[in-house]
Amino acid sequence: MKFALSLLAVIGVARANFKSGSVSSYEKFNYGKFVTRMKAPDQKGTVASFFTYWDGPGFYPGGWNELDVEIVPSVEENPLSTNVIFGDGHNKLEDHDYAHSFNPHDDWHTYELEWTPDYISFSIDGDEIRHLPATSVEAVKFMNKAQSLRMNFWTPTFHSWGKGLDATDMPWYVLYDYVEVFTYNEHLNEFEFHWRDDFNAFDSGRWHKASGGFEANSSVFYPQNVYTSGGNLVIKMEPMDGMHHEGVHDAHGILHADV
C-alpha cells in the first residue's frame, strides 16, 4: 500500500498537496527482528510508518509481502495499526489489527517487528501486543520473501485514516532515534545482532531516499525531505510549493508510476 517509487507521473504532481519523504534499506532480509525508537507528530490525516516490503523482482499483487507498524491519529480510539499484507499466489490479502488501549500521542516509543517462519509478532516498548503463529494464521506461511526495511510519512486519501487533516501548522516531522536489525538464524532458532544506525549522519550506502508517490496518498516523496539532525532521522512533511491551506481536505491520490 505504501511502496516508494523512483519516478512520479506528471499527473500525480498536479494532484499532490504535500511534500514528504520515504527511505528504504538497500539490504533485504528474509526473516529477522527490526526495532526503532520513533516519535510522530499526532496529526490527523497522516500516517507515520516502520515497515518491511517486497518489491520484486517479478513483483505481482498475488505475491505481496509487507509487515507494517503505522501511527494513524485519525483512528482516535486505536491510533496504532499493525498489518501483515500477503499474497496467496492469486490475490493480495491482509491480516490487520489495531493496538488496543494504546495511544502514542506525540511521544517517543520503541516499536519492534519479529518475523520468523513460525510466527510474526509486534511489540511496543518491550511488550508484545500481537502474536501470529504459523500454525493458525495463514498470513505467516506466505510471508517468505526478502524485503527491504522502510520508513515513510504520508497523507492517506481514504476517510478512515485521512479524516480531520488540517495543514495549517505544517511543517510536521517524524523522528527516528535509531534502527536496529537482527538477522534470524533458522538453525539456532534465534535472532543475531546485525547492525544499528544511530543516525548521527545519513548513511547513503545503507539507505535510499525515495522519489515519487502511490495511490490513495496526497503526498509526494522528495529526497530533500529526509535528513538527519541531532542524532535523529527526520522525515519532514510540508505543503507543496505555492499551495494555499484552503482546500487541503480535498486531497486526491497520486497516480502510481513505475520505472
C-alpha positions as MATLAB code, in Angstrom:
seq = 'MKFALSLLAVIGVARANFKSGSVSSYEKFNYGKFVTRMKAPDQKGTVASFFTYWDGPGFYPGGWNELDVEIVPSVEENPLSTNVIFGDGHNKLEDHDYAHSFNPHDDWHTYELEWTPDYISFSIDGDEIRHLPATSVEAVKFMNKAQSLRMNFWTPTFHSWGKGLDATDMPWYVLYDYVEVFTYNEHLNEFEFHWRDDFNAFDSGRWHKASGGFEANSSVFYPQNVYTSGGNLVIKMEPMDGMHHEGVHDAHGILHADV';
ca = [
       0.000    0.000    0.000;
       2.886    2.383    0.640;
       5.765    1.369   -1.525;
       8.130    4.138   -2.649;
       8.618    4.792   -6.332;
      11.536    6.248   -8.234;
       9.513    8.414  -10.600;
       6.240   10.291  -10.204;
       3.879   10.590  -13.146;
       3.234   14.157  -14.270;
      -0.463   13.881  -13.479;
       0.465   12.812   -9.950;
       2.416   16.006   -9.361;
      -0.640   18.035  -10.273;
      -2.795   16.183   -7.769;
      -0.366   16.202   -4.853;
      -0.906   18.527   -1.910;
       2.148   17.839    0.241;
       5.846   17.081    0.123;
       7.167   14.385    2.392;
       9.765   11.623    2.489;
      10.443    7.907    2.393;
      13.563    5.816    2.931;
      14.316    2.149    2.303;
      17.282   -0.058    3.052;
      19.329   -1.319    0.144;
      19.790   -4.558    2.035;
      16.940   -7.058    2.005;
      16.032   -9.510    4.730;
      14.318  -12.860    4.753;
      13.131  -13.056    8.384;
      14.591  -11.003   11.220;
      13.877   -8.598   14.048;
      13.549   -4.888   13.347;
      13.451   -2.220   16.058;
      13.099    1.552   16.051;
      12.537    4.318   18.574;
      10.157    6.701   16.889;
       8.230    9.912   17.540;
       5.358   11.065   15.310;
       3.520   14.408   15.469;
      -0.008   13.133   16.320;
      -1.562   14.945   13.362;
      -4.840   13.643   11.962;
      -4.793   12.658    8.328;
      -1.201   11.408    8.447;
       0.498    8.019    8.631;
       3.984    7.566   10.089;
       5.432    4.134    9.414;
       8.059    1.494   10.104;
       7.677   -1.481    7.779;
       9.153   -4.118    5.501;
       8.249   -4.531    1.839;
       8.977   -6.890   -1.044;
       9.295   -5.082   -4.380;
      10.339   -7.943   -6.620;
      11.957   -8.878   -8.894;
       8.881  -10.143  -10.650;
       6.506   -8.180   -8.431;
       2.821   -9.058   -8.719;
      -0.065   -8.435   -6.271;
      -0.588  -12.162   -5.702;
       2.924  -12.368   -4.289;
       2.677   -9.377   -1.957;
       4.805   -9.402    1.237;
       4.695   -6.498    3.736;
       4.793   -6.038    7.505;
       3.563   -2.707    8.892;
       3.660   -0.649   12.038;
       1.764    2.584   11.340;
       0.724    5.513   13.520;
      -2.714    6.679   12.308;
      -4.020    9.534   14.521;
      -7.340    9.786   12.667;
      -8.319    6.422   14.190;
      -8.757    8.112   17.551;
      -9.790    5.014   19.531;
      -6.823    2.900   18.329;
      -4.218    5.011   16.507;
      -1.542    2.302   16.132;
      -2.060   -0.119   13.254;
      -0.303   -3.461   12.711;
      -0.678   -5.330    9.455;
       0.560   -8.348    7.561;
      -0.097   -7.910    3.839;
       0.469  -11.031    1.766;
      -0.385  -12.726   -1.473;
      -1.646  -16.292   -1.697;
      -0.395  -16.609   -5.266;
      -3.621  -15.165   -6.650;
      -4.818  -12.255   -4.504;
      -3.451   -9.566   -2.222;
      -4.768  -10.189    1.313;
      -4.385   -8.614    4.763;
      -4.319   -9.742    8.377;
      -4.847   -6.439   10.175;
      -5.476   -5.233   13.717;
      -5.029   -2.141   15.865;
      -3.124   -1.930   19.137;
      -5.970   -1.590   21.609;
      -5.684    0.702   24.633;
      -2.520    2.359   23.287;
      -2.092    5.894   22.005;
       1.413    7.056   21.022;
       0.329   10.731   21.025;
       3.487   12.669   20.107;
       5.780   10.761   22.478;
       8.802    8.569   21.872;
       8.063    4.838   21.766;
      10.004    1.756   20.729;
       8.395   -0.411   18.052;
       9.538   -3.911   17.193;
       8.752   -6.464   14.480;
       9.745  -10.120   14.788;
       9.424  -12.259   11.688;
      10.265  -15.957   11.510;
       8.889  -18.949    9.584;
       6.982  -19.900   12.740;
       5.450  -16.598   13.841;
       5.194  -12.838   13.364;
       4.905  -10.543   16.366;
       4.577   -6.842   17.107;
       5.826   -5.155   20.300;
       5.645   -1.666   21.803;
       8.128   -0.510   24.448;
       9.223   -4.101   25.034;
       5.733   -5.551   25.460;
       4.331   -7.893   22.821;
       0.925   -6.656   21.641;
       0.200   -9.117   18.843;
       1.422  -12.633   18.088;
       0.569  -14.545   14.905;
       1.636  -18.222   14.928;
       2.088  -20.042   11.632;
       0.050  -22.942   12.988;
      -3.138  -20.891   12.955;
      -2.548  -17.765   10.854;
      -2.413  -18.205    7.093;
      -0.518  -14.965    6.539;
       2.670  -16.245    8.209;
       3.036  -19.122    5.742;
       3.032  -16.742    2.778;
       5.378  -14.197    4.375;
       8.606  -15.637    2.958;
      10.144  -13.155    0.514;
      13.250  -10.996    1.010;
      12.138   -7.479    1.957;
      13.726   -4.090    2.484;
      13.193   -2.112    5.682;
      11.356    1.181    5.179;
      10.095    4.346    6.875;
       7.811    6.994    5.429;
       5.328    9.750    6.286;
       2.246   10.248    4.121;
      -1.337   11.517    3.858;
      -3.989    8.900    3.017;
      -6.955    9.987    0.956;
      -9.332    7.290    2.277;
     -11.599    8.587    5.021;
     -10.840    6.256    7.939;
      -7.172    7.289    8.062;
      -7.379   10.656    6.300;
     -10.223   12.406    8.137;
      -9.545   15.568   10.116;
      -6.483   16.701    8.175;
      -5.707   20.362    8.863;
      -2.364   21.520    7.448;
      -2.454   24.992    8.999;
       0.578   24.490   11.226;
       2.761   22.445    8.860;
       5.610   21.551    8.559;
       5.354   18.354   10.599;
       8.130   15.913   11.386;
       8.570   12.223   12.176;
      11.761   11.423   14.101;
      13.579    8.091   14.333;
      16.174    7.890   17.101;
      17.727    4.640   15.884;
      17.071    1.470   13.939;
      18.369   -1.954   14.941;
      18.349   -5.019   12.692;
      18.777   -8.635   13.790;
      19.001  -11.483   11.310;
      17.283  -14.798   12.019;
      19.358  -17.961   12.401;
      16.996  -20.775   11.478;
      19.387  -23.489   12.686;
      19.653  -21.977   16.176;
      16.128  -20.537   16.118;
      17.355  -17.183   17.396;
      17.975  -13.610   16.317;
      21.531  -12.365   15.859;
      22.522   -8.701   16.005;
      23.334   -7.377   12.530;
      23.616   -3.583   12.713;
      22.376   -0.420   14.416;
      22.071    3.051   12.909;
      22.015    5.947   15.396;
      21.555    8.496   12.599;
      24.473   10.683   13.593;
      24.771   11.139    9.828;
      22.817    9.866    6.853;
      24.338    6.619    5.586;
      23.737    6.730    1.837;
      25.303    3.296    1.494;
      22.605    1.807    3.716;
      19.515    3.904    2.953;
      17.888    5.052   -0.261;
      15.818    8.255   -0.292;
      12.779    7.681   -2.474;
      11.119    9.951   -5.013;
       7.512    9.583   -6.111;
       4.197    8.565   -4.680;
       1.469    5.951   -4.780;
      -2.295    5.604   -4.965;
      -4.539    6.822   -2.119;
      -1.851    9.247   -0.936;
      -1.826   13.028   -1.431;
       1.888   13.410   -0.604;
       4.880   13.167   -2.926;
       8.198   11.861   -1.622;
      11.225   14.096   -2.158;
      14.793   13.148   -1.159;
      15.388   16.579    0.406;
      12.587   15.906    2.916;
      14.656   13.143    4.516;
      17.748   14.098    6.525;
      19.482   13.639    9.856;
      19.542   16.208   12.657;
      20.512   15.956   16.328;
      21.070   12.204   16.124;
      17.677   11.534   14.544;
      16.486   10.559   11.121;
      13.933   13.226   10.179;
      11.102   12.995    7.655;
       9.553   16.396    7.009;
       6.050   16.997    5.669;
       5.140   20.399    4.222;
       2.649   21.922    1.777;
       3.506   21.698   -1.893;
       5.153   24.900   -3.171;
       2.554   27.550   -3.864;
      -0.237   25.611   -2.219;
      -2.694   27.547   -0.075;
      -4.039   25.879    3.050;
      -7.616   26.267    1.854;
      -8.915   23.095    0.320;
      -6.416   20.649    1.804;
      -9.305   18.471    2.927;
     -10.000   17.653   -0.726;
      -6.835   15.544   -1.097;
      -6.578   13.284   -4.126;
      -4.494   10.174   -4.708;
      -1.274   10.121   -6.715;
      -1.038    8.122   -9.876;
       1.174    5.053   -9.467;
       4.317    5.293  -11.580;
       6.973    2.630  -12.043;
      10.291    2.740  -13.893;
];
